[in-house]
Amino acid sequence: MDMQGIPVSAGIAIGKAFLYESVTPASSGSKRTALPVDSETERNRLERAVAEAERQLTELIGRIPAADGKQEADILNTQKYLLKDPEITGAADKAIKERYISAEQAVTEAVKETAAVFSEMDDDPYLKERSGDIEDIGRRLISILTGSGGACSLAELPPDSVVIAETLGPSDTAQLDRTHAAAIITEHGGPTSHAAILARTMELPAVAGLQRISSLASDGDTIIVDGCTGRVFVNPEASVVEEYMRKAAAYAERKRELRKNIHVPCRTKSGKNILLAANIGSPADIDRALENGAEGVGLFRTEFLYLDRSAPPGEEEQYRIYRTAAEKMGTRPLVVRTLDIGGDKEIPYLHLPKEDNPFLGTRAIRLCFIQPELFKTQLRALLRAAVYGNIKIMFPMVSSADDILTAKRFIAECAQELTAENKQYNADAETGIMIEIPAAAIIAEELAPLCSFFSIGTNDLTQYTLAVDRTNESLASLYNPFHPAVLALIRRTIEAAHKAGIPCAMCGEFAGNPEAVPQLLKYGLDEFSVSVSVLPETRRLITEAD
């Protein structure tokens, strides 16, 4: 079977299908609800599921690298403890015994009731946050009982897995087994979806917008993914497999040839030096970025530190992560974007109200202003870590000069607090903004004097300028960063930056588009920050540009 999707991450992979479906107690607890059931059989199923959940958690704890800090292990240990809580598994067992209901239904009810009790403990923030752990336990138990893999399965992939999903959100991609994933296919999304961005960072072939693929493929099917053209084959003939094995070898050889030039100065033929940087999601991505010739990090997406957990990371945990990244980068610039949550990145423990238009709602810097302690915890960690490297702080979703001045006041408060606590920090860390709202691009001349740098986020700038949802594959043909209106805003931003004497970078996916590079150089862009996978090709395009 030959299918055509949207190519979102270049490369060719041949592997085995791994169908992923995020399982929740609410959606899966009704799969075995017929009455009556054999209560002893269901109680035994529950007991075995609890034992398997405990084994999985123990294995996951053992796989957490020491560099990632202690808090992740603490969260999983808490879940192991809660597995034996009488209010959860004890209540589920009792419900099976007395009411003759299925193990899935019993777990669903017990988790829902217990999580609700904890979530209402407003006077004890620690206990309140345990509701997220309880819900996660429920997801794990349901996935074991139904045999569907579920929410925990992406962390435990078989070798050479082609992950197939309806969609993959940030909390899904954050736990992806990077060792065994061979490629990613999603039914929805496009080039700027989180799955696509992650795939490019990990140098995994990926295709999006392949509707119905989940119903047409089965676990274990042989899958070919051509991330260069968007073609996907399900159980292809031997001749097709042989053809794509040759193509995969040729693609790998081209990558090797490009990598030979990663130490060539990134300079145009006319003599302009360009900073070539990488977009990353964790310190672990830095090694791959440097191996591909990155001269800096133009975008460190910190939101991934806040996902797939029941409480936000504390100052010490963030400090260790940022310090590790800074030390790896040395004197090279490390641009860290402050928390960019909201829109399609939901975090249950922040208890954000449901919004009809989340992309236009309480997200990024707006959320940070509403929850100042969340913001200050991150800023304090960044200021402290900046002692160990060239950390630059970047604020997202800025739309006015007042946004910048307010953010700077928060930094000043944090600096005063750290001084009073006699903690070492870098008072000279540079601050800049992402230009991703059309309003910011239009008043760029007013904003530039308040910043040390600009970085253009073309993913959202294009979305907001054209009123096109960038995650909607049916509108992919309308999502066009080459639209004259988008190009005009990009050019206006670069000119405003240069007029104020500050550099202008681009960290959106447009910066890695081969057709865009010459145009962006013509506009005078100073820095290209791109996905790890396209670093060598972008260097070639820049050095060959006239």
C-alpha positions as CSV (number, residue, x, y, z in Angstrom):
1,M,0.0,0.0,0.0
2,D,1.5,3.4,-1.1
3,M,0.2,6.5,0.6
4,Q,1.1,10.2,0.3
5,G,1.4,12.6,3.2
6,I,3.1,15.8,4.1
7,P,7.0,15.5,4.4
8,V,8.0,17.2,7.7
9,S,11.4,15.7,8.5
10,A,13.8,14.5,5.8
11,G,15.3,11.0,5.7
12,I,14.3,7.4,4.8
13,A,13.5,4.7,7.3
14,I,12.4,1.0,7.0
15,G,11.0,-0.4,10.3
16,K,8.1,-2.0,12.0
17,A,4.8,-0.2,12.8
18,F,4.2,0.8,16.4
19,L,0.6,2.1,16.8
20,Y,0.4,4.6,19.6
21,E,-2.9,5.6,21.3
22,S,-2.9,7.7,24.4
23,V,-5.0,5.9,26.9
24,T,-7.0,7.6,29.7
25,P,-9.0,6.0,32.4
26,A,-12.0,8.0,31.3
27,S,-11.9,6.7,27.7
28,S,-10.9,3.1,28.4
29,G,-12.6,2.1,31.6
30,S,-15.8,1.1,29.8
31,K,-14.2,-1.5,27.6
32,R,-15.1,-4.4,30.0
33,T,-18.3,-3.2,31.7
34,A,-20.7,-6.1,31.0
35,L,-22.4,-7.4,34.1
36,P,-22.0,-9.7,35.9
37,V,-18.3,-10.6,35.8
38,D,-16.3,-13.2,37.6
39,S,-15.1,-11.1,40.5
40,E,-12.2,-13.4,41.4
41,T,-10.9,-13.2,37.8
42,E,-11.2,-9.4,37.7
43,R,-9.5,-9.1,41.1
44,N,-6.6,-11.3,39.9
45,R,-6.3,-9.2,36.7
46,L,-6.1,-6.1,38.9
47,E,-3.5,-7.7,41.1
48,R,-1.4,-8.6,38.1
49,A,-1.8,-5.1,36.6
50,V,-0.6,-3.5,39.9
51,A,2.5,-5.8,39.9
52,E,3.3,-5.0,36.3
53,A,2.9,-1.3,36.9
54,E,5.3,-1.5,39.8
55,R,7.8,-3.4,37.7
56,Q,7.5,-0.7,34.9
57,L,8.0,2.1,37.3
58,T,11.0,0.4,38.9
59,E,12.5,-0.1,35.4
60,L,11.9,3.5,34.4
61,I,13.5,4.8,37.7
62,G,16.6,2.7,36.9
63,R,16.8,4.2,33.4
64,I,16.8,7.9,34.5
65,P,20.3,9.4,33.9
66,A,22.0,10.9,37.0
67,A,22.4,14.1,35.1
68,D,18.7,14.6,34.8
69,G,18.4,15.2,38.5
70,K,16.6,13.5,41.4
71,Q,13.1,14.9,41.0
72,E,12.0,12.6,38.1
73,A,12.9,9.5,40.2
74,D,11.1,11.0,43.2
75,I,7.9,11.4,41.1
76,L,8.0,7.8,40.0
77,N,8.8,6.6,43.5
78,T,5.7,8.5,44.7
79,Q,3.6,6.7,42.1
80,K,5.0,3.3,43.2
81,Y,3.9,4.2,46.8
82,L,0.4,5.4,45.6
83,L,-0.1,2.1,43.7
84,K,-0.6,0.4,47.1
85,D,-2.8,3.2,48.5
86,P,-6.1,1.6,49.8
87,E,-8.0,4.6,48.3
88,I,-7.0,3.6,44.8
89,T,-6.2,0.0,44.2
90,G,-7.8,-1.0,47.5
91,A,-11.0,0.7,46.6
92,A,-10.9,-0.8,43.1
93,D,-10.5,-4.3,44.5
94,K,-13.4,-3.7,46.9
95,A,-15.7,-2.4,44.1
96,I,-15.0,-5.5,42.0
97,K,-15.7,-7.8,45.0
98,E,-19.0,-6.1,46.0
99,R,-20.4,-4.8,42.7
100,Y,-19.1,-7.4,40.2
101,I,-17.7,-4.8,37.8
102,S,-14.7,-5.1,35.5
103,A,-11.1,-4.2,36.7
104,E,-11.0,-1.3,34.1
105,Q,-14.3,0.2,35.4
106,A,-13.2,-0.2,39.0
107,V,-9.8,1.5,38.4
108,T,-11.6,4.3,36.4
109,E,-14.0,5.1,39.3
110,A,-11.3,4.8,42.1
111,V,-8.9,7.1,40.2
112,K,-11.5,9.6,39.4
113,E,-12.8,9.9,43.0
114,T,-9.4,9.9,44.6
115,A,-7.9,12.5,42.2
116,A,-10.9,14.8,42.7
117,V,-10.3,14.7,46.5
118,F,-6.6,15.6,46.1
119,S,-7.2,18.3,43.5
120,E,-9.5,20.2,46.0
121,M,-6.8,20.4,48.7
122,D,-6.1,24.1,48.1
123,D,-4.5,24.5,51.5
124,D,-1.8,22.0,50.8
125,P,-0.2,22.6,47.3
126,Y,1.9,19.4,47.6
127,L,-1.1,17.1,48.2
128,K,-3.1,19.0,45.6
129,E,-0.5,18.2,43.0
130,R,-0.6,14.5,43.8
131,S,-3.9,14.3,41.8
132,G,-1.7,14.3,38.6
133,D,0.2,11.3,39.9
134,I,-3.0,9.4,40.7
135,E,-4.3,10.1,37.2
136,D,-1.0,8.9,35.7
137,I,-1.3,5.7,37.7
138,G,-4.8,5.2,36.4
139,R,-3.5,5.6,32.8
140,R,-0.8,3.1,33.4
141,L,-3.1,0.5,35.0
142,I,-5.7,0.9,32.2
143,S,-3.1,0.5,29.5
144,I,-1.8,-2.7,31.1
145,L,-5.3,-4.1,31.7
146,T,-6.4,-3.4,28.1
147,G,-3.0,-4.5,26.6
148,S,-2.9,-1.3,24.5
149,G,0.4,0.0,25.6
150,G,-1.0,3.4,26.4
151,A,0.6,6.6,27.7
152,C,3.7,4.9,29.0
153,S,4.5,2.9,25.8
154,L,6.5,5.6,24.0
155,A,9.2,5.3,26.5
156,E,9.6,1.5,25.9
157,L,9.7,1.0,22.1
158,P,10.9,-2.1,20.3
159,P,14.0,-1.6,18.1
160,D,13.3,0.1,14.7
161,S,9.9,1.3,15.6
162,V,7.9,3.5,13.2
163,V,5.6,5.3,15.6
164,I,2.2,5.8,14.1
165,A,-0.3,8.1,15.9
166,E,-3.3,10.3,15.3
167,T,-1.3,13.1,16.8
168,L,1.6,13.5,19.2
169,G,1.5,16.3,21.7
170,P,4.4,17.7,23.7
171,S,3.8,15.4,26.7
172,D,3.9,12.4,24.3
173,T,7.1,13.5,22.5
174,A,8.8,14.3,25.7
175,Q,8.9,10.6,26.7
176,L,9.7,9.2,23.3
177,D,12.3,6.4,23.3
178,R,15.0,8.1,21.3
179,T,17.1,4.9,21.0
180,H,14.6,2.7,19.2
181,A,12.4,5.1,17.3
182,A,13.1,4.9,13.5
183,A,10.5,7.3,12.2
184,I,7.2,9.1,13.0
185,I,3.9,9.2,11.1
186,T,0.9,11.2,12.3
187,E,-2.6,11.5,10.9
188,H,-2.7,15.2,11.7
189,G,-0.3,18.1,11.9
190,G,2.2,19.7,9.6
191,P,5.8,20.9,9.4
192,T,5.5,23.0,12.5
193,S,3.8,20.4,14.7
194,H,5.6,19.3,17.8
195,A,6.1,15.8,16.4
196,A,7.7,17.3,13.3
197,I,10.0,19.6,15.3
198,L,11.1,16.7,17.6
199,A,11.7,14.5,14.6
200,R,14.0,17.1,13.0
201,T,15.9,17.5,16.3
202,M,16.3,13.8,16.6
203,E,17.1,13.4,12.8
204,L,14.2,11.0,12.4
205,P,12.3,10.8,9.1
206,A,8.7,11.9,9.6
207,V,5.5,12.3,7.6
208,A,2.3,14.1,8.8
209,G,-1.3,14.5,7.5
210,L,-1.6,10.8,6.6
211,Q,-5.2,10.4,7.5
212,R,-6.5,6.9,8.4
213,I,-3.0,5.4,8.6
214,S,-3.8,4.1,12.1
215,S,-6.7,2.0,10.7
216,L,-4.8,0.8,7.7
217,A,-1.6,-0.4,9.5
218,S,-1.2,-2.9,12.3
219,D,1.5,-3.4,14.9
220,G,4.5,-5.1,13.4
221,D,3.7,-4.3,9.7
222,T,6.7,-3.4,7.6
223,I,6.7,0.4,7.0
224,I,8.8,2.5,4.7
225,V,8.8,6.2,5.5
226,D,10.2,8.7,3.0
227,G,10.5,12.0,4.9
228,C,11.8,13.7,1.8
229,T,8.8,13.2,-0.4
230,G,6.1,12.3,2.1
231,R,5.5,8.8,0.7
232,V,4.7,5.9,3.1
233,F,4.5,2.2,2.2
234,V,2.7,-0.4,4.3
235,N,3.9,-4.0,3.8
236,P,5.6,-3.2,0.5
237,E,6.8,-5.7,-2.0
238,A,10.4,-6.9,-1.8
239,S,11.4,-4.9,-4.8
240,V,10.2,-1.7,-3.2
241,V,12.1,-2.5,0.0
242,E,15.3,-3.0,-2.0
243,E,14.7,0.3,-3.9
244,Y,14.4,2.2,-0.6
245,M,17.3,0.5,1.0
246,R,19.4,1.9,-1.9
247,K,17.8,5.3,-1.4
248,A,18.4,5.2,2.3
249,A,22.1,4.4,1.7
250,A,22.4,7.3,-0.8
251,Y,20.7,9.7,1.6
252,A,23.1,8.6,4.4
253,E,26.1,9.1,2.1
254,R,24.9,12.6,1.3
255,K,24.7,13.4,5.0
256,R,28.2,12.1,5.5
257,E,29.5,14.3,2.7
258,L,27.7,17.4,4.1
259,R,29.2,16.6,7.6
260,K,32.7,16.8,6.2
261,N,32.2,20.6,5.9
262,I,30.7,21.4,9.3
263,H,33.9,23.2,10.4
264,V,34.0,25.4,7.3
265,P,33.5,29.0,8.4
266,C,29.8,30.0,8.0
267,R,30.4,32.9,5.7
268,T,28.7,34.0,2.5
269,K,30.8,34.5,-0.7
270,S,30.4,38.3,-0.2
271,G,32.2,37.9,3.1
272,K,29.4,38.3,5.7
273,N,29.8,36.0,8.7
274,I,26.6,34.2,9.7
275,L,26.0,32.5,13.1
276,L,24.6,29.1,12.5
277,A,22.8,27.8,15.6
278,A,20.5,24.9,16.6
279,N,17.0,24.6,18.1
280,I,17.0,22.1,21.0
281,G,14.6,20.8,23.7
282,S,17.1,19.6,26.3
283,P,20.8,19.5,27.1
284,A,20.9,16.0,25.7
285,D,20.3,17.6,22.2
286,I,23.5,19.7,22.5
287,D,25.9,16.9,21.7
288,R,24.1,16.1,18.4
289,A,23.9,19.8,17.6
290,L,27.6,20.3,18.0
291,E,28.4,17.1,16.0
292,N,26.4,18.7,13.2
293,G,28.3,22.0,13.3
294,A,26.2,24.2,15.5
295,E,28.0,27.4,16.6
296,G,25.4,28.1,19.2
297,V,21.9,27.4,20.4
298,G,19.4,29.9,19.1
299,L,16.4,28.3,20.8
300,F,16.3,26.2,23.9
301,R,12.6,25.2,24.3
302,T,12.2,25.0,28.1
303,E,8.6,24.0,28.1
304,F,9.6,20.3,27.7
305,L,11.0,20.6,31.3
306,Y,7.4,21.2,32.5
307,L,5.7,18.4,30.7
308,D,4.8,14.8,31.7
309,R,5.0,15.5,35.4
310,S,2.6,16.5,38.2
311,A,4.3,19.7,39.4
312,P,6.6,22.3,37.9
313,P,10.4,21.9,38.1
314,G,11.9,23.8,41.1
315,E,14.7,26.3,40.9
316,E,17.4,23.9,41.8
317,E,16.4,21.3,39.2
318,Q,16.2,24.0,36.5
319,Y,19.5,25.5,37.6
320,R,21.2,22.2,37.2
321,I,19.7,21.7,33.7
322,Y,20.6,25.2,32.5
323,R,24.1,25.0,34.0
324,T,24.7,21.7,32.3
325,A,23.7,23.2,29.0
326,A,25.8,26.3,29.5
327,E,28.9,24.3,30.4
328,K,28.4,22.1,27.3
329,M,28.2,25.2,25.1
330,G,31.2,27.0,26.7
331,T,31.5,30.5,25.2
332,R,29.0,29.7,22.4
333,P,25.7,31.6,22.8
334,L,22.8,29.7,24.4
335,V,19.5,31.4,23.9
336,V,17.0,30.1,26.4
337,R,13.3,30.9,25.7
338,T,11.3,31.3,28.9
339,L,8.3,29.2,29.5
340,D,6.1,29.0,26.4
341,I,3.0,27.1,27.6
342,G,-0.5,27.4,26.3
343,G,-2.0,27.1,22.9
344,D,-1.5,23.4,22.0
345,K,0.8,22.8,25.0
346,E,-1.4,22.0,28.0
347,I,-0.2,21.4,31.6
348,P,-2.9,20.1,33.9
349,Y,-1.2,21.1,37.1
350,L,-1.2,24.8,36.1
351,H,-5.1,24.7,36.2
352,L,-5.5,27.0,33.3
353,P,-9.1,27.8,32.4
354,K,-10.4,26.2,29.2
355,E,-10.3,28.8,26.4
356,D,-12.2,28.8,23.1
357,N,-9.1,30.2,21.3
358,P,-6.1,29.0,23.3
359,F,-3.6,30.1,20.6
360,L,-4.9,33.7,21.2
361,G,-5.2,33.2,25.0
362,T,-3.3,32.9,28.2
363,R,0.1,31.6,26.9
364,A,3.8,32.2,27.1
365,I,4.8,35.6,28.6
366,R,1.1,36.3,29.4
367,L,0.9,33.2,31.6
368,C,4.2,34.1,33.3
369,F,2.9,37.5,34.2
370,I,-0.3,35.9,35.7
371,Q,1.7,33.3,37.6
372,P,4.8,35.4,38.8
373,E,6.3,32.7,41.1
374,L,6.4,30.3,38.2
375,F,8.2,32.9,36.1
376,K,10.6,34.1,38.8
377,T,11.6,30.5,39.6
378,Q,12.8,30.1,36.1
379,L,14.5,33.5,35.9
380,R,16.4,32.9,39.1
381,A,17.6,29.6,37.8
382,L,18.7,31.2,34.5
383,L,20.5,34.1,36.1
384,R,22.4,31.6,38.4
385,A,23.3,29.3,35.5
386,A,24.5,32.2,33.3
387,V,27.6,32.4,35.5
388,Y,28.8,29.2,33.7
389,G,28.3,30.2,30.1
390,N,26.9,32.6,27.6
391,I,23.2,32.3,28.4
392,K,20.9,34.8,26.8
393,I,17.2,35.1,28.0
394,M,14.5,35.3,25.4
395,F,10.8,36.2,26.0
396,P,8.1,34.7,23.8
397,M,4.8,36.1,22.7
398,V,5.8,39.8,23.2
399,S,3.4,42.3,21.7
400,S,4.4,45.6,23.2
401,A,7.1,47.6,24.9
402,D,5.3,47.2,28.2
403,D,5.7,43.4,27.9
404,I,9.5,43.9,27.7
405,L,9.6,46.4,30.6
406,T,7.5,44.2,32.8
407,A,9.7,41.1,32.1
408,K,12.8,43.2,32.9
409,R,11.3,44.3,36.2
410,F,10.9,40.6,37.1
411,I,14.6,40.0,36.3
412,A,15.6,43.0,38.5
413,E,13.5,41.6,41.3
414,C,15.2,38.2,41.0
415,A,18.6,39.8,40.9
416,Q,17.9,41.7,44.1
417,E,16.7,38.5,45.8
418,L,19.8,36.6,44.7
419,T,22.0,39.4,46.0
420,A,20.2,39.4,49.4
421,E,20.7,35.6,49.5
422,N,24.3,35.9,48.7
423,K,23.9,33.6,45.6
424,Q,26.2,34.0,42.6
425,Y,24.5,35.1,39.4
426,N,25.3,36.9,36.1
427,A,23.8,40.4,36.2
428,D,24.9,41.0,32.6
429,A,22.9,38.2,30.9
430,E,21.5,39.6,27.7
431,T,17.7,39.7,27.1
432,G,15.8,39.7,23.8
433,I,12.4,38.8,22.4
434,M,10.8,36.5,19.9
435,I,9.1,38.4,17.1
436,E,6.1,36.1,16.4
437,I,3.1,38.4,16.7
438,P,2.4,40.7,13.7
439,A,2.0,43.6,16.2
440,A,5.6,43.2,17.4
441,A,6.9,43.1,13.9
442,I,5.0,46.3,13.0
443,I,6.4,48.2,16.0
444,A,9.8,46.6,15.8
445,E,11.5,50.0,15.7
446,E,10.0,50.8,19.0
447,L,10.9,47.5,20.6
448,A,14.5,47.2,19.3
449,P,16.1,49.8,21.7
450,L,14.8,47.7,24.7
451,C,16.4,44.5,23.5
452,S,19.9,43.0,23.0
453,F,18.6,40.9,20.1
454,F,15.6,39.8,18.1
455,S,14.7,36.3,17.0
456,I,11.9,35.8,14.5
457,G,9.6,32.9,15.3
458,T,8.1,32.3,11.8
459,N,5.9,29.4,12.9
460,D,3.5,31.6,14.8
461,L,4.2,34.7,12.8
462,T,2.9,33.0,9.7
463,Q,0.0,31.5,11.5
464,Y,-1.1,34.8,13.0
465,T,-0.5,36.9,9.9
466,L,-2.4,34.6,7.6
467,A,-5.1,33.4,10.1
468,V,-4.2,29.8,9.4
469,D,-4.0,27.1,12.1
470,R,-0.5,25.7,11.5
471,T,-1.5,22.3,13.1
472,N,-4.5,21.8,10.7
473,E,-3.3,19.6,7.8
474,S,-6.3,20.4,5.7
475,L,-5.1,24.0,5.6
476,A,-1.5,23.1,4.8
477,S,-1.7,24.7,1.3
478,L,-2.7,28.1,2.9
479,Y,0.2,28.0,5.5
480,N,2.7,29.8,3.4
481,P,5.7,31.6,5.0
482,F,6.6,32.9,1.5
483,H,3.4,35.0,1.5
484,P,4.3,38.6,0.7
485,A,2.8,39.8,4.0
486,V,4.9,37.4,6.0
487,L,8.1,38.3,4.1
488,A,7.3,42.0,4.6
489,L,7.1,41.6,8.3
490,I,10.4,39.6,8.4
491,R,12.2,42.3,6.4
492,R,10.8,45.0,8.5
493,T,12.0,43.3,11.7
494,I,15.5,42.8,10.4
495,E,15.8,46.4,9.3
496,A,14.5,47.6,12.7
497,A,17.1,45.5,14.5
498,H,19.9,46.8,12.4
499,K,18.8,50.4,12.8
500,A,19.0,49.9,16.6
501,G,22.4,48.2,16.3
502,I,21.3,44.8,17.5
503,P,21.5,41.4,15.7
504,C,18.4,39.6,14.3
505,A,18.1,35.9,14.3
506,M,15.4,33.5,13.0
507,C,14.5,30.4,15.1
508,G,11.4,29.4,13.2
509,E,11.3,26.4,10.8
510,F,11.5,28.8,7.9
511,A,15.2,29.4,8.7
512,G,16.0,25.9,7.6
513,N,14.0,26.0,4.4
514,P,16.5,25.7,1.5
515,E,14.4,28.0,-0.7
516,A,14.2,30.6,2.0
517,V,17.9,30.9,2.9
518,P,19.0,33.1,-0.1
519,Q,16.0,35.5,0.5
520,L,16.8,35.8,4.2
521,L,20.5,36.5,3.5
522,K,19.3,39.2,1.0
523,Y,17.3,40.7,3.8
524,G,20.4,40.8,6.0
525,L,19.5,38.1,8.6
526,D,22.4,37.7,11.0
527,E,21.7,34.3,12.5
528,F,20.0,31.1,11.4
529,S,18.8,28.8,14.2
530,V,17.6,25.5,12.7
531,S,16.7,22.0,13.5
532,V,19.7,19.7,14.2
533,S,19.0,17.6,11.1
534,V,19.3,20.5,8.6
535,L,22.4,22.2,10.1
536,P,24.9,20.8,7.5
537,E,22.7,21.6,4.6
538,T,22.0,25.1,5.8
539,R,25.7,25.7,6.2
540,R,26.2,24.6,2.6
541,L,23.5,27.0,1.4
542,I,25.0,29.9,3.3
543,T,28.6,29.4,2.2
544,E,27.5,29.0,-1.4
545,A,25.3,32.0,-1.4
546,D,26.3,35.0,-3.5
